[in-house]
């Protein structure tokens, strides 16, 4: 039997369950467009960066 394939399928199922039980936290990073843009180094795919421009 191909145990490697079965193990990978089991790992995929566990990963789906862990996201369902502990959903990621969405984060909003706010900044001003006139200032020097310093984005945090720890941005993930669940972060949203918004630059606010003045009129």
Secondary structure, 3 states (H helix, E strand, C coil): CCHHHHHHHHHHHHHHHHHHHCCCCCEEEEEECCCCCCCCCCCCCCEEEEEECCC
